[in-house]
Amino acid sequence: MTATKTAPPQMTGKRGRKQLAEVFPGGGLLERRLRPRGELWTDDELMAIGADDLKRELWNGKIITMPLAGWRHGDIIVRLSTAIAAHVYENRLGSVYDGQTGFRLSTDYCLAPDISFVGKERVRLILRDQDKLFHGAPDLAVEVLSPSDPITATEKKITLCLIHGTRLAWMADPKNKIVRVYREPRKFELLRSDQALTGNALLPGFRYSLSRLFSDPIPD
């Protein structure tokens, strides 16, 4: 089943920047006290502000702090990242990264998807310095919704990744036990609990059922 989304707001211009700055994934909070030393944030500055282990992203040139998530959010991320990593490393396809890994899409945006995969050929293209941020989007970006996450804001994050080179994106919704599969910004395929995630050409041979992903780990 393929559903066509209404085209998201443009990412350029004052109106588009204002819309992106007002609503953030995960109910993120605008850190008004944080400012770059110069006109733009550098990689070193972005990496230095995370000393308290809170997750932060750069949206429209502003630092956003993400609130802590509940246990189900973390459980889904670990299940899926473990499955992806096992497949990726066994087949030597590239590398898998957690939600603290920054991807610098532009001077104004640095995002950290919950799970990311970068193919071995592309790592050399977007990793300019072994000790710095990626400069480009991951090949696969995965977002897991929390109860506080507005879908529209998370879709904006996925849209930004797709615009900047992401080939495949998954948005998992634990509450409704569904996953949206994006290959381009304006369309997604809706997967339900009797279906499975597949990696297609990006992760050949990968398959993970949604019934397994969303099964309850806490017995009655």
MOLIN-V623779 format. One record per residue. RES is the residue in one small letter. SS is DSSP state (2 for helix, 1 for strand, 0 for the rest). Layout:
BEGIN
RES:SS + RES:SS
END
This chain:
BEGIN
m:0 + t:1 + a:1 + t:1 + k:0 + t:0 + a:0 + p:0 + p:0 + q:0 + m:0 + t:0 + g:2 + k:2 + r:2 + g:2 + r:2 + k:2 + q:2 + l:2 + a:2 + e:2 + v:0 + f:0 + p:2 + g:2 + g:2 + g:0 + l:1 + l:1 + e:0 + r:0 + r:0 + l:0 + r:0 + p:0 + r:0 + g:0 + e:0 + l:0 + w:0 + t:0 + d:2 + d:2 + e:2 + l:2 + m:2 + a:2 + i:0 + g:0 + a:0 + d:0 + d:0 + l:0 + k:0 + r:1 + e:1 + l:1 + w:1 + n:0 + g:0 + k:1 + i:1 + i:1 + t:1 + m:0 + p:0 + l:0 + a:0 + g:0 + w:2 + r:2 + h:2 + g:2 + d:2 + i:2 + i:2 + v:2 + r:2 + l:2 + s:2 + t:2 + a:2 + i:2 + a:2 + a:2 + h:2 + v:2 + y:2 + e:2 + n:0 + r:0 + l:0 + g:1 + s:1 + v:1 + y:1 + d:0 + g:0 + q:0 + t:0 + g:0 + f:1 + r:1 + l:0 + s:0 + t:0 + d:0 + y:0 + c:1 + l:1 + a:0 + p:0 + d:0 + i:1 + s:1 + f:1 + v:1 + g:1 + k:2 + e:2 + r:2 + v:2 + r:2 + l:2 + i:2 + l:0 + r:0 + d:0 + q:0 + d:0 + k:0 + l:0 + f:1 + h:0 + g:0 + a:0 + p:0 + d:0 + l:1 + a:1 + v:1 + e:1 + v:1 + l:0 + s:0 + p:0 + s:0 + d:0 + p:0 + i:2 + t:2 + a:2 + t:2 + e:2 + k:2 + k:2 + i:2 + t:2 + l:2 + c:2 + l:2 + i:2 + h:0 + g:0 + t:0 + r:0 + l:1 + a:1 + w:1 + m:1 + a:1 + d:1 + p:0 + k:0 + n:0 + k:0 + i:1 + v:1 + r:1 + v:1 + y:1 + r:1 + e:1 + p:0 + r:0 + k:1 + f:1 + e:1 + l:1 + l:1 + r:0 + s:0 + d:0 + q:0 + a:1 + l:1 + t:1 + g:1 + n:0 + a:0 + l:0 + l:1 + p:1 + g:1 + f:1 + r:1 + y:1 + s:1 + l:2 + s:2 + r:2 + l:2 + f:0 + s:0 + d:0 + p:0 + i:0 + p:0 + d:0
END
